[in-house]
């Protein structure tokens, strides 16, 4: 078995690189041939996959967090469909949301290698974003509004580890703001004063948030979660319920399923795919049904 591994040494607040010798040792023990390429700057994972002749490999593996998976996925989609090889992952980052939907515990890179070694392949859905200023693919979630603001704040607090996003969310709650949302869900129009939008292909986002408990990455649908305007004290009460998915039971939260979502207004709002920041509204998000082969 021949694998191309895109390794982010800065993942997990720089702890990922310490795991590399053990990762190499286990791969060698299993007889897996691995070409490990380390990233050196943001977007480098995309570049490395895009520039590699994938015909020499049986799979490409994103070793890092969800941001690394995002880069590797988009590099893979720079190749024509017939040249794309299965995608795998080694969760060694801070946010390993996609790993959870594969039945892996965050940071359990050893179990992830075992999964790769089994060579079991399945096809899953992929989200495709066509924004006003960018196009890209995603596996987990693309967000707008409060969730993006909190993620940007969390970056400034990243030295605090897994608590950074929680603290950032509480900080943004103190500055709570809403926006006039206009979107189409497979032709059905929604208009409301909104706090956040998340469009999910998988159930989890961030480190522990069960943002879309009803999502499945092979059902041909994206789950859209909307939070309408609400008082600050209600938002603070709502926040802890996102850890176990109970937020969808609240009257201010609505959940929809669709194959195509178009956000028409407001214009110029930043999108947040899989922990990154890319693209501004207006934007159309489409589900590409079972378009990607993964190790599972």
C-alpha positions, 0 to 999 in steps of 0.5 A: 500500500502506497500513501501520500501523507500531507503532514501539518507539523504545527497542528495541535498547537505544534504537538503534532510533529512530536508524534511523527516518529511514532507514526512512521514506526507504525506505518513501517510495522504494517508494511505501508509505504508512505511519502510524507510531505510536511506543510510549511505555510497556510494553503501548502497542503492544497498546493502539495496535493495539486502538484503531485502525480497521484497515480503513484499512490493508493490514497492521500492522507491529511495528517492534522486538524480539520483545516488540513483536511480542508486543504487536502480535499481542495487539492484533490479536487484540482485533479480530474475525477478519474485521477482522484484517489481515496482520502484518509486522515490522521487526526493530530490537530486541535479540531478533529470534527471529521474524525468523529464521523468516521468513528475515531476519537480525536487525536487517535492517530493509531486507530486511524492508521489501522483504518487505513490499513484495512483499505475499506473504501466508501463514497461520501457527499461533498459540499461545494461552495460558489461564493462571490469571490471564491469557489471551494469544497468542504467536508464538515461545515460552512458557517456565517455570522456568529460562528465565524466571528467566534472562530476568528476570536478563538484564533487570538486565544489559541494558546489556551487550547481546547477552551479557546473556542468556548471563551471566544463564543462567550465573548461574542455573546456579549457583543451579540448582533444579528443580520437580515438573512434571505436564503433559498433552500431548494427553492423555498425562501426564508427571510428572518433576522438571524444570528448564525447559519451553519450548513453541515455535511457532518454532525460535528464542528470545532472540538466538541460541538454537535452542531447538526445531530441529524446530519449524515455524509452519505444521504445526498443532503446538507443540514442547514441550522438557523438561529434567529435573533434572540436576547443575549441571556437566551443565547448564553443559555442555549450555548451549552446545549450545542455540546450534545445537540439539544440546541435544535430543540429550542424555538429560536433554532430551525433545521432544514435539509436541502441539496442546494442553498443560496444565501442572497442577503446580506452581501459581503459576509465572510464564510467559515468552511471547516475552521478556515475563512474563505468567500463572501456572500452572496453564495450558493452551497451544493451537495455533491452526492457520494462524490468522494471516496474515503477510507472508512 
